[in-house]
Amino acid sequence: MVESARLRIARLTPAQAEKDWDAGAVVVDIRPASQREAEGELPGALVIERNVLEWRFDPACDARLAIADYGLRVIVLCQEGYASSLAAAALQDSASIERPT
């Protein structure tokens, strides 16, 4: 599943992620609290645990974040890159679902 997800997403180097972040992308840390406590947090990253990610970024959802927009660039990070790859692919898939006009 991870390899399939990675075929559909752009994986960024830290330098590329920083450049995109500076250009207005949102960096989202999906790690659980225990990992953030053990390993530290990324200052300025938006913390949204994995289990609520898709609906928080869905502009059509009543419980969306105020910044949710179909054109929003989202950079997802986790501890090892596995969960973030799956999450990024899921966000990409949900953004490509045809929306009613």
N, C-alpha and C positions, 0 to 999 in steps of 0.2 A: 504494500500500500504506500509506503513512504517513497519508494522509487517511482511509482506511478505519479504520485503527487509532485515529486521534484521535476518530472518531465514537463509539468504544466506551469511551473512557477519560475520566477527569476530569483535565484539565491544571490544575495549580495555579500560582498566583502565588508568588513567593518568600515573601510574608507568610503565605499559606495553608499552604505547605509547612512553614514554621517552626512554625506553630500545631499542625499535625498531628504534627510531630516531637516537640514538647513534650508532646503528649498520648499519646505512645507508639508512633507510627509509626516504621518503620525506613527510613532514607534510604540508598539504595544507589547508589554511583557505579560505572557500568559502563564508564567510559572506559578505554582501554588505558593501560598504564604511561607510554608516551611522551607522551600528552596530559596525564596527571596531572603528569608532571615539568615539562612546558612551561608549563602553566596554573595549577598548584597544586592542592592537595587541599582538600576540605571537611572540616575537623576534626570527628571524630565520625561521619562517614559510613562505612558498611560498603563496602569495595571488593570488588566481585565482577565480574570481566570478563564481558562479554556472552555469551561462548560457553559459560558454565557456569551461567548464571542460573537457568533453569527447574528443573533438577534439584536445585540447592542449596536452593531454596525449596519443593520438593515433599515434604510430610510423609510420603509413602509411599515415598520413595527412601532406600536404605541410606546414600547419601552426602549426605544433607540436612544443613543447618545445624541446630544445636540449637534455634534459635528458630523453625524452620519450622512453620507452623500455617496451616490454611485460613482462619482469621479474621484473620491478621496483616495490618496495613495496611503496604504497601510503597510508598515513593516512589522512583522510579527517575530518576536524572539522568545526562545525558551532556553533550557539548560544545555541540551545537546543538539538541537536542530531537528529532532524527529517530530515532536508535537507541533512545532512551529511550521514545519513543511506541510503537515496534514491540515493545520488550521488555515494557512495561507491558501492552499488549494480549495478548501471549503469556502472561504470568503470569496475567492475568485469565481467559484462555481455559482455561489448565491448571487453575485453581482451580474452574472450572465443570464440569469433566469429572466424570461420576458415578463415585464411588468405591465399592468393595465395602464392605459393612457387616459 
